[in-house]
Amino acid sequence: MLSNSRPECRKNSHDNVFAGLLVGEKEANLLATYFAQHDFSPHTRRAITGDLRKFVRWFTTVNQEPFTVKRATLRDVTDFRNHLHRERRQAVASVNRALVSIRRFFDWLAQEGQVSVNPAKKVKELRRQKIAPKGLDRADVRRLLREIELREDVRAGAIFSLLLYTGCRVSDLVNIELTDLLIGERSGSVVFRFGKGNKQRTVPLPLPARQAMGLYLESRPPVESLAVFIGERGAMTDDGVRALCRKYSAVVGVRLHPHIFRHTMAKQFLADNSNDLVSLAQILGHESLNTTSRYSQRNERQLTEASDKLNY
């Protein structure tokens, strides 16, 4: 059972995630305690916070009462799922993620004795057709790398090359330290020590990535930090990488975000390596081949082109 006195939780930055919503102090403290007891990444915390805020806002509007965890029902969660899908027209992946966030939070509440049952336990996720995640075309990648070269932006060249040739997550990239790199003339590798689930993996660096990293390291600012990538205020953050993506999105006219490079690398790796899912899973840090196999699916454009060939 939860203790009624959790002074450390009141100081937690997540105490006010329900600010402006009809939620009591107890519910805000419960969420703070939930975060304090789980080792979520900053990205996951933001996602959970956003999902729960949407649910609370919908709950108070539809039911015309303040939100309390004990008053949430199976009908509420089901209707909220349908609201996101049918009225808000949100993508299936977004709806299912919100449902998972709610289910996990109420699972924890049930374990702590704060609710008798989990109202989201029996609410099914929406089914969706398996389509490969969208990546960049070769032409898009070439355009990006040319613009970087024309601007002599060696740091951007190193960052985007690492994303394109290793498929790493943005959290992997910003946590790389100098001792994690091994770069030689004929081979090289990088150790991602804090992968998803705190799993460590070593990934080879192909020649173009080694060349880009070498150019950057020659001009890297002489600072005390061991972080490989340095920004204006010290070690680069994930927000800094996203800002770099936005900058070059405007330059090349293609929407860029850190994860699209992971999708791009995965699709290209399979195309160039006879659909070798086992190797790709090891590089990406996937525990299950089922996760990796989504990259072997056709994307919407490929399905459309295949359908257009039908001739009766």
JOKACOR-V908425 format. One record per pair of residues at least 6 apart in sequence whose C-alpha atoms are under 7 Angstrom apart, sorted by sequence separation. I is the first residue (numbers start at 1). J is the second residue. If there is no record, write none. Layout:
BEGIN
i=I j=J
i=I j=J
END
This chain:
BEGIN
i=60 j=66
i=84 j=90
i=109 j=115
i=110 j=116
i=182 j=188
i=183 j=189
i=193 j=199
i=194 j=200
i=229 j=235
i=230 j=236
i=249 j=255
i=270 j=276
i=286 j=292
i=60 j=67
i=110 j=117
i=182 j=189
i=193 j=200
i=229 j=236
i=249 j=256
i=59 j=67
i=110 j=118
i=148 j=156
i=181 j=189
i=182 j=190
i=192 j=200
i=193 j=201
i=227 j=235
i=281 j=289
i=148 j=157
i=181 j=190
i=192 j=201
i=18 j=28
i=85 j=95
i=180 j=190
i=181 j=191
i=191 j=201
i=192 j=202
i=225 j=235
i=246 j=256
i=56 j=67
i=84 j=95
i=107 j=118
i=180 j=191
i=191 j=202
i=245 j=256
i=281 j=292
i=16 j=28
i=106 j=118
i=190 j=202
i=191 j=203
i=245 j=257
i=277 j=289
i=15 j=28
i=189 j=202
i=190 j=203
i=15 j=29
i=81 j=95
i=189 j=203
i=190 j=204
i=266 j=280
i=189 j=204
i=190 j=205
i=242 j=257
i=277 j=292
i=176 j=192
i=188 j=204
i=189 j=205
i=242 j=258
i=277 j=293
i=15 j=32
i=103 j=120
i=188 j=205
i=14 j=32
i=81 j=99
i=102 j=120
i=103 j=121
i=10 j=29
i=9 j=29
i=12 j=32
i=172 j=192
i=172 j=194
i=188 j=210
i=9 j=32
i=172 j=195
i=9 j=33
i=55 j=80
i=183 j=210
i=267 j=295
i=96 j=125
i=266 j=295
i=96 j=126
i=17 j=49
i=92 j=126
i=18 j=53
i=21 j=57
i=92 j=128
i=166 j=203
i=22 j=60
i=165 j=205
i=27 j=68
i=165 j=206
i=77 j=119
i=23 j=66
i=77 j=120
i=22 j=66
i=23 j=67
i=165 j=209
i=22 j=67
i=23 j=68
i=70 j=115
i=74 j=119
i=78 j=123
i=73 j=119
i=74 j=120
i=51 j=98
i=72 j=119
i=162 j=209
i=161 j=209
i=178 j=226
i=177 j=226
i=178 j=227
i=51 j=101
i=52 j=102
i=177 j=227
i=178 j=228
i=161 j=212
i=176 j=227
i=177 j=228
i=175 j=227
i=176 j=228
i=48 j=101
i=158 j=212
i=157 j=212
i=158 j=213
i=174 j=229
i=158 j=216
i=154 j=215
i=155 j=216
i=154 j=216
i=174 j=236
i=174 j=237
i=174 j=238
i=171 j=238
i=170 j=238
i=203 j=283
i=201 j=285
i=170 j=258
i=169 j=259
i=169 j=262
i=167 j=261
i=168 j=262
i=167 j=262
i=164 j=261
i=163 j=261
i=164 j=262
i=167 j=265
i=163 j=262
i=167 j=266
i=164 j=264
i=165 j=265
i=164 j=265
i=144 j=252
i=143 j=252
i=2 j=112
i=1 j=112
i=1 j=113
i=168 j=284
i=167 j=284
i=135 j=260
i=134 j=260
i=135 j=261
i=135 j=263
i=136 j=264
i=134 j=263
i=135 j=264
i=133 j=263
i=132 j=294
i=133 j=295
i=131 j=294
i=132 j=295
i=130 j=294
i=132 j=296
i=132 j=297
i=134 j=299
i=131 j=297
i=132 j=298
i=133 j=299
i=130 j=297
i=131 j=298
i=132 j=299
i=131 j=299
i=131 j=300
END
